């Protein structure tokens, strides 16, 4: 069986690098654990763990090139030169990733210093996805069919007049499909396609990478400062590192309702907007518009980045509602990079435990706006809900 290898250390989502930069600045001694969750109950063939192990071990050879470093310094001036020097000397340590297989189930965990392990999640999922299709000998649509599908999608978005971002690294069918999709979007998407969250493909196409932070940023802050302070301290530390740059706030780590109760006028003005990642998008947009109006801020001066399992029908419904009320853009992932005539994978790798400086290991929690997306032990979830006053 052919093994899959990554071609660039920048083949990762941008928010992993922005978080790594912030972690190095603020939490250099913190340790974390991540775990793989097979939401789709996918069946992995015999020997899959060995294939994945080989791919992970090969990542130790990846290095930031001079050209890649120059690209980051030019397009991302808010990343400190000291961080770029660090990244140039950084290499993946495969011993941080533990892989095992029992029957058709695989177990993947990551453990180590947060500033080092933060980069593993996205490329690891991309490898799992690509190897899954290869090892099961599943035949996808041919290149021309994928290009035609992608062209039709971006043509529709062009007509709709919306801003589209490609967010599909983690559950892509393969690297080759990712190349094909980005080439097609760049060729035909001049009216709507504004770029990708994948730093490698942003560099290939001479675009600025897109993204800010992920749920793990807020989950760690809850372990460090408590559930009630998690949102506020996460936002404060983000602005401490980035000032007004990278100003899209993620709202649903402890439910959007709790977030907006703490998203005061200072942060509402400082951040350019918010990202929607779970729950009903129209209800979310209504809450956002009401929040800014209540704060005396014109909602039309702010933006919502929608990024939850989007396709054209969902985008059109959201766009019709938001038009002339608030700015919007749409981050589309699996529907771009894994629409190849095969069922797409449903999996995540999530932060499970943290060990802030001079403390003990403790479990972390995510309370999504969709109950089936909650993560954490039942005991920790119950504690978080009690502390935050969440009834359901």
BATORPA-524423 format. One line per 5 residues: their letters; for each residue x, y, z of C-alpha. Coordinates in pm, 1 decimal. Layout:
// BATORPA-524423
A	X Y Z  ... $
***
This chain:
// BATORPA-524423
XXXXX	0.0 0.0 0.0  128.3 343.4 -97.9  204.3 569.1 198.9  103.6 935.6 197.8  360.4 1205.8 274.7 $
XXXXX	317.5 1578.1 328.7  515.1 1806.1 99.2  540.4 2122.9 310.9  542.4 2219.9 677.2  297.8 2496.1 578.7 $
XXXXX	40.6 2237.7 461.8  -171.7 2324.5 765.3  -445.8 2567.9 864.6  -330.8 2919.3 941.1  -488.9 2933.1 1286.3 $
XXXXX	-251.1 2662.2 1402.3  45.5 2890.9 1338.0  -123.4 3198.0 1487.3  -206.0 3000.2 1801.8  145.7 2854.8 1816.3 $
XXXXX	286.8 3207.2 1801.2  59.0 3316.7 2087.4  130.7 3006.1 2297.0  505.8 3060.2 2269.8  457.5 3417.9 2388.9 $
XXXXX	219.3 3343.6 2678.2  219.0 2975.3 2776.1  557.5 2820.8 2686.5  544.4 2564.0 2969.6  186.6 2442.5 2918.1 $
XXXXX	130.5 2080.1 2816.3  -169.0 1931.6 2636.9  -325.1 1611.0 2511.5  -538.3 1562.0 2200.8  -749.5 1263.8 2095.6 $
XXXXX	-896.7 1133.8 1769.0  -1276.1 1095.1 1760.5  -1422.6 870.7 1488.6  -1766.0 1035.5 1468.6  -1855.0 856.9 1145.8 $
XXXXX	-1773.7 509.4 1286.0  -1546.2 453.7 987.0  -1399.5 104.9 948.3  -1020.6 106.5 912.4  -859.1 -189.9 734.7 $
XXXXX	-592.1 -411.0 888.2  -251.3 -244.2 889.9  -389.4 110.0 878.5  -207.8 213.2 1197.8  124.5 105.4 1044.4 $
XXXXX	60.2 313.0 731.7  -28.7 615.0 942.4  279.2 561.8 1158.4  505.3 574.7 852.4  341.6 895.7 731.0 $
XXXXX	371.3 1057.4 1073.7  735.2 953.0 1112.8  814.1 1110.6 774.6  686.0 1447.5 898.3  1002.8 1478.1 1110.1 $
XXXXX	1187.3 1567.5 788.5  970.5 1873.1 709.1  1138.1 2211.8 751.2  1039.4 2570.9 682.3  1224.4 2679.7 369.3 $
XXXXX	1374.8 3025.4 313.9  1107.2 3102.8 56.7  831.9 2999.7 300.0  981.3 3212.4 573.9  1000.8 3510.5 338.7 $
XXXXX	637.9 3455.5 239.8  523.2 3459.2 604.1  726.1 3769.2 688.7  576.5 3952.5 388.7  212.1 3843.7 419.4 $
XXXXX	185.5 3808.8 799.7  370.1 4107.0 955.4  200.7 4046.2 1294.1  405.2 3726.7 1337.2  718.9 3818.8 1533.2 $
XXXXX	1055.6 3769.6 1358.8  1158.7 3564.0 1660.9  863.6 3331.1 1595.4  961.0 3291.9 1230.3  1314.0 3205.4 1342.0 $
XXXXX	1164.7 2947.9 1581.6  948.7 2800.9 1304.8  1252.7 2776.7 1076.9  1420.6 2560.4 1340.0  1106.1 2365.2 1431.8 $
XXXXX	1055.5 2001.7 1337.1  771.5 1765.2 1415.7  854.5 1510.3 1686.4  671.0 1186.8 1591.3  713.4 1051.2 1945.2 $
XXXXX	442.7 1300.0 2049.0  187.8 1100.7 1844.9  68.4 761.7 1972.2  -110.5 534.3 1723.3  -265.8 191.8 1782.1 $
XXXXX	-525.6 -31.2 1620.0  -763.9 -295.1 1751.8  -960.3 -462.8 1476.5  -1113.3 -188.3 1262.1  -1073.2 82.4 1528.3 $
XXXXX	-772.9 312.8 1546.8  -666.6 517.9 1845.6  -460.6 831.4 1795.6  -346.1 1057.6 2078.3  -100.0 1347.0 2093.7 $
XXXXX	81.9 1465.6 2405.1  352.6 1722.8 2474.7  421.1 2091.4 2516.8  135.7 2291.7 2367.1  367.1 2517.3 2166.2 $
XXXXX	501.0 2207.9 1987.1  196.5 1980.5 1957.9  -46.0 2249.1 1838.5  60.9 2189.8 1476.9  -29.2 1818.0 1464.9 $
XXXXX	-410.7 1818.3 1448.4  -487.2 1936.3 1094.5  -216.2 1754.4 892.0  -276.8 1439.2 1095.6  -645.3 1443.6 1000.7 $
XXXXX	-553.3 1509.5 637.5  -325.1 1204.0 644.4  -591.3 985.4 809.4  -843.4 1089.0 545.1  -617.0 1032.4 244.9 $
XXXXX	-488.3 700.0 376.7  -844.4 584.7 451.5  -947.2 618.4 86.7  -623.0 466.8 -41.6  -618.8 169.9 196.2 $
XXXXX	-983.4 87.1 122.0  -912.4 109.3 -253.9  -1202.0 350.9 -303.8  -1222.7 502.0 -652.5  -1302.9 873.8 -678.5 $
XXXXX	-1430.2 1083.2 -966.2  -1163.8 1166.5 -1222.0  -981.5 1500.1 -1224.2  -1195.4 1653.2 -1498.8  -1517.1 1568.9 -1314.4 $
XXXXX	-1383.6 1721.6 -990.0  -1275.1 2036.5 -1176.5  -1618.4 2065.4 -1337.9  -1794.0 2022.0 -1001.5  -1574.9 2286.0 -840.7 $
XXXXX	-1615.8 2524.9 -1133.7  -1995.0 2493.8 -1116.1  -1988.5 2567.0 -743.2  -1774.4 2877.1 -770.0  -1978.4 2997.8 -1069.7 $
XXXXX	-2288.0 2981.8 -848.9  -2112.1 3169.5 -568.6  -1995.2 3431.7 -818.9  -2356.0 3485.2 -924.5  -2466.8 3502.6 -561.5 $
XXXXX	-2209.4 3775.6 -496.7  -2066.2 3637.9 -172.6  -1710.7 3603.7 -38.9  -1589.7 3242.6 -31.4  -1294.7 3093.2 158.9 $
XXXXX	-1156.9 2738.9 122.7  -1135.5 2567.7 464.6  -1096.8 2204.9 357.0  -755.1 2080.6 471.4  -849.8 1849.9 755.6 $
XXXXX	-1103.8 1630.0 577.5  -973.4 1654.0 221.1  -986.0 1348.4 1.8  -619.7 1392.0 -85.0  -346.1 1645.6 -143.3 $
XXXXX	-395.0 1611.0 -519.1  -764.6 1698.0 -491.0  -673.7 1995.3 -271.3  -439.3 2119.3 -546.1  -707.5 2071.2 -809.7 $
XXXXX	-974.4 2253.2 -605.9  -755.5 2555.2 -533.3  -641.1 2581.8 -895.0  -1003.5 2575.5 -1012.3  -1121.2 2825.5 -750.3 $
XXXXX	-839.2 3062.5 -843.9  -908.6 3028.3 -1213.9  -1284.2 3080.5 -1203.9  -1351.9 3250.0 -869.2  -1225.3 3602.7 -923.9 $
XXXXX	-1560.7 3751.7 -821.1  -1606.0 3556.0 -498.1  -1303.7 3343.2 -397.8  -1086.1 3536.3 -152.6  -844.3 3265.7 -37.9 $
XXXXX	-771.9 2962.7 174.9  -697.1 2874.6 536.9  -417.5 2643.8 415.2  -89.3 2835.7 434.3  88.2 2621.0 175.5 $
XXXXX	-182.4 2675.1 -87.2  -210.1 3043.3 1.2  162.6 3074.1 -70.5  139.4 2876.0 -396.3  -129.0 3116.7 -516.7 $
XXXXX	32.5 3429.5 -366.1  -260.2 3503.9 -137.1  -277.4 3596.1 230.8  -370.3 3296.2 450.9  -698.2 3324.5 640.2 $
XXXXX	-789.3 3232.6 998.0  -750.0 3332.7 1362.6  -796.9 3087.8 1650.3  -974.0 2759.5 1732.8  -1178.1 2614.3 2019.0 $
XXXXX	-866.0 2483.9 2191.5  -758.5 2842.9 2264.8  -1070.5 2893.9 2477.2  -1065.0 2541.1 2621.9  -713.9 2591.1 2756.2 $
XXXXX	-809.4 2926.2 2910.5  -1094.4 2758.2 3098.3  -847.2 2516.3 3254.3  -610.3 2800.5 3341.7  -859.0 3063.7 3461.3 $
XXXXX	-1192.8 2887.1 3515.2  -1501.9 2856.3 3297.0  -1640.2 3198.9 3385.1  -1321.0 3376.4 3281.5  -1236.3 3163.0 2978.4 $
XXXXX	-1391.8 3381.7 2707.3  -1268.7 3711.8 2849.4  -912.7 3594.0 2913.0  -898.0 3429.1 2568.8  -997.8 3753.5 2398.2 $
XXXXX	-769.8 3963.8 2618.6  -466.9 3746.5 2550.1  -543.8 3738.7 2177.3  -548.9 4117.0 2161.9  -236.5 4129.1 2377.6 $
XXXXX	-49.8 3933.5 2111.9  -216.4 4067.8 1795.8  -362.8 4408.2 1882.2  -631.1 4466.1 1620.6  -505.4 4206.6 1372.7 $
XXXXX	-666.7 3864.9 1321.6  -989.6 4002.1 1465.6  -1246.1 3726.8 1412.2  -1366.2 3579.7 1744.2  -1493.5 3221.6 1776.7 $
XXXXX	-1812.9 3224.4 1982.9  -1932.2 2871.7 2056.2  -1676.9 2703.6 2284.2  -1912.5 2755.1 2582.6  -2226.9 2835.3 2380.7 $
XXXXX	-2285.4 3155.6 2189.8  -2526.6 3286.3 2453.6  -2259.0 3276.4 2724.5  -2007.5 3431.7 2484.1  -2221.2 3732.8 2400.4 $
XXXXX	-2293.0 3795.9 2768.0  -1916.5 3848.0 2804.7  -1841.6 4008.7 2466.4  -1847.4 4363.7 2602.2  -1821.4 4691.2 2410.0 $
XXXXX	-1440.4 4692.9 2423.2  -1407.2 4357.1 2248.7  -1712.1 4412.3 2029.2  -1541.5 4720.0 1886.9  -1190.6 4576.2 1879.7 $
XXXXX	-1274.5 4253.3 1694.8  -1378.8 4282.0 1330.3  -1645.5 4018.3 1374.5  -1724.3 3662.8 1480.2  -1719.1 3309.4 1338.3 $
XXXXX	-2017.7 3074.9 1332.4  -1927.0 2707.0 1375.9  -2234.9 2532.1 1519.6  -2608.0 2572.4 1568.5  -2866.8 2738.2 1347.4 $
XXXXX	-2689.4 3002.5 1131.9  -2994.6 3229.5 1096.8  -3056.3 3231.7 1472.8  -2687.3 3305.0 1517.7  -2696.9 3595.9 1273.0 $
XXXXX	-2999.3 3739.1 1454.9  -2813.6 3717.9 1788.7  -2505.4 3885.7 1641.3  -2704.4 4170.8 1486.1  -2899.4 4223.1 1811.5 $
XXXXX	-2576.6 4220.2 2012.2  -2403.1 4486.0 1803.3  -2717.2 4699.4 1795.9  -2742.7 4674.8 2175.3  -2378.9 4786.6 2199.4 $
XXXXX	-2447.3 5090.3 1981.8  -2237.5 4946.2 1699.1  -2361.6 4942.3 1340.0  -2385.1 4569.8 1247.3  -2304.8 4662.2 885.6 $
XXXXX	-1954.2 4759.2 1005.8  -1894.6 4402.6 1131.4  -1866.2 4060.4 968.0  -1975.3 3703.3 1035.8  -1760.0 3421.7 898.2 $
XXXXX	-1986.5 3118.5 855.8  -1802.1 2784.6 857.8  -2033.8 2501.8 963.3  -2083.6 2224.4 702.5  -2172.0 2463.1 423.6 $
XXXXX	-2298.3 2398.3 72.3  -2457.9 2627.7 -184.6  -2813.1 2591.5 -53.2  -2708.6 2680.6 301.9  -2493.6 2970.4 182.7 $
XXXXX	-2779.7 3113.3 -25.9  -3024.0 3092.6 267.7  -2778.1 3267.9 500.1  -2680.5 3528.7 240.5  -3044.7 3614.0 168.7 $
XXXXX	-3103.2 3674.1 538.9  -2785.2 3872.6 609.1  -2794.6 4092.6 300.3  -2794.3 4463.5 393.1  -2787.4 4371.5 764.1 $
XXXXX	-2426.9 4261.0 829.5  -2115.8 4172.0 626.2  -2051.4 3803.1 571.7  -1810.9 3549.2 428.4  -1827.5 3172.2 401.1 $
XXXXX	-1557.1 2918.5 484.3  -1631.6 2600.3 290.4  -1437.0 2287.0 374.0  -1540.5 1930.7 295.4  -1786.1 2035.3 23.8 $
XXXXX	-1488.4 2165.6 -175.3  -1206.2 1923.5 -92.6  -1393.3 1595.0 -49.5  -1678.7 1604.2 -300.1  -1540.1 1330.7 -522.7 $
XXXXX	-1823.6 1078.2 -547.0  -1744.5 903.0 -218.8  -1886.6 948.3 132.9  -1678.9 1210.4 314.5  -1527.8 1127.8 651.4 $
XXXXX	-1672.2 1255.1 979.1  -1391.1 1280.9 1232.7  -1220.3 1530.1 1460.1  -909.7 1559.4 1672.6  -986.6 1756.3 1987.3 $
XXXXX	-798.3 1887.0 2287.8  -881.2 1648.8 2576.2  -654.9 1749.2 2867.5  -429.1 2036.9 2964.1  -156.0 2091.8 3218.4 $
XXXXX	-106.7 2466.8 3265.1  221.6 2576.3 3420.4  275.0 2441.1 3772.7  -60.7 2260.0 3791.3  -193.8 1908.3 3740.5 $
XXXXX	-350.1 1748.3 3432.7  -719.5 1824.2 3394.9  -984.6 1749.4 3136.1  -1119.5 2023.8 2911.0  -1469.7 2086.5 2779.4 $
XXXXX	-1637.1 2227.8 2469.6  -2007.1 2314.5 2494.9  -2113.4 2360.6 2135.6  -2439.1 2519.8 2021.3  -2517.4 2166.3 1900.3 $
XXXXX	-2533.1 1912.3 2183.3  -2387.0 1627.9 1977.1  -2071.8 1834.7 1925.5  -1996.1 1867.9 2299.5  -1662.0 1721.0 2405.3 $
XXXXX	-1528.7 1630.4 2749.5  -1620.1 1384.1 3022.2  -1982.7 1384.8 3144.6  -1859.3 1509.0 3484.5  -1664.6 1802.9 3339.1 $
XXXXX	-1948.8 1892.9 3102.9  -2191.6 1896.1 3397.8  -1951.8 2112.5 3601.1  -1908.5 2361.4 3317.6  -2284.7 2389.5 3270.2 $
XXXXX	-2337.0 2443.6 3641.7  -2067.7 2712.9 3666.4  -2190.9 2891.7 3352.5  -2560.2 2859.0 3438.3  -2647.1 2656.6 3127.4 $
XX	-2973.9 2469.8 3185.4  -3005.6 2236.8 2887.2 $
***
